[in-house]
Amino acid sequence: MEFKPNKRGYTNGTHLQGYVRNVSFPELCNAFGPPHRGPEMDKSTAEWVFENVITGEVFTLYDYEGGDSLHPPVGDYDWHVGGMVRANEFVAWVNGVLWAN
């Protein structure tokens, strides 16, 4: 499976599908660039949005009440993965990108 960033991806209706565990905010930024959405969101300070290049399914990678209201979590954190379908392949892809960096 291949995924690409989609800053304008439609995320309404996505919900928790899994986790990317023990990863720091700087590690995510190194792998994927700055978050697509930031502290203006409710209950989250950082979110990346991705799209499956074949199916068009949208997945989100975000903190949920992990930092204070303006800053992402400090240190390793279990980042939430949102989607409308199971996210096993997306989680595996994210982990592969993180380990490659």
C-alpha positions in Angstrom: 0.0 0.0 0.0 1.1 3.5 -0.7 -0.2 6.7 1.0 0.4 10.4 0.3 -0.1 13.5 2.4 -3.5 15.1 1.8 -3.7 18.4 3.7 -7.2 19.0 2.5 -8.5 15.5 3.0 -12.1 15.2 4.3 -11.7 13.9 7.8 -15.3 14.2 9.1 -16.5 10.8 10.3 -13.0 9.4 10.8 -12.6 7.8 14.2 -10.0 5.9 16.2 -8.7 2.8 14.3 -5.4 2.2 16.0 -2.1 3.7 17.2 1.4 4.4 16.2 3.2 3.7 19.4 6.2 5.2 21.2 7.0 8.0 18.6 8.0 11.6 19.4 6.6 14.7 17.8 10.0 15.5 16.3 10.3 12.1 14.7 6.9 12.6 13.0 7.9 16.0 11.8 11.2 14.6 10.4 9.3 11.9 8.5 6.2 13.8 7.4 7.0 17.5 7.8 5.0 19.9 10.0 1.5 18.9 11.0 -1.2 19.7 8.5 -3.4 21.1 11.3 -2.4 22.5 14.7 -3.6 23.7 18.1 -6.7 25.4 16.6 -8.3 22.0 16.8 -10.4 20.8 19.7 -8.6 18.2 21.9 -5.7 17.8 19.5 -2.6 19.9 18.9 -1.1 18.2 15.8 -2.7 16.2 13.0 -1.4 14.8 9.7 -3.8 13.7 7.0 -3.0 11.0 4.4 -4.8 9.4 1.6 -4.5 5.8 0.2 -3.4 6.5 -3.4 -5.4 3.5 -4.7 -8.6 3.6 -2.8 -8.7 7.3 -1.8 -9.4 6.4 1.9 -8.4 9.1 4.3 -6.4 8.4 7.5 -5.3 10.8 10.2 -2.4 10.7 12.6 -3.0 12.9 15.7 -2.6 13.4 19.4 -5.7 13.2 21.4 -5.5 15.3 24.6 -1.8 14.4 24.6 -0.3 17.8 25.0 -1.4 21.0 26.7 -3.8 23.2 24.6 -1.1 24.8 22.5 1.8 22.2 22.4 2.0 18.6 21.2 3.1 15.8 23.6 6.7 15.8 24.8 8.7 12.6 24.5 7.4 9.3 23.1 3.7 9.1 22.7 1.1 6.7 21.4 -0.3 8.7 18.4 -3.9 8.0 17.4 -4.8 6.8 13.9 -8.2 7.8 12.6 -10.0 6.5 9.6 -13.3 5.2 8.3 -11.9 1.7 7.7 -9.4 -0.5 9.5 -6.0 1.1 9.5 -3.6 -1.9 9.8 -1.9 -1.2 6.5 -1.6 2.5 7.2 -0.1 1.9 10.6 2.4 -0.5 9.0 3.3 2.1 6.3 3.8 4.8 8.9 6.1 2.6 11.0 8.0 1.7 7.8 8.6 5.4 7.0 9.6 6.1 10.6 12.1 3.3 10.7 13.6 4.3 7.3 14.4 7.7 8.6 
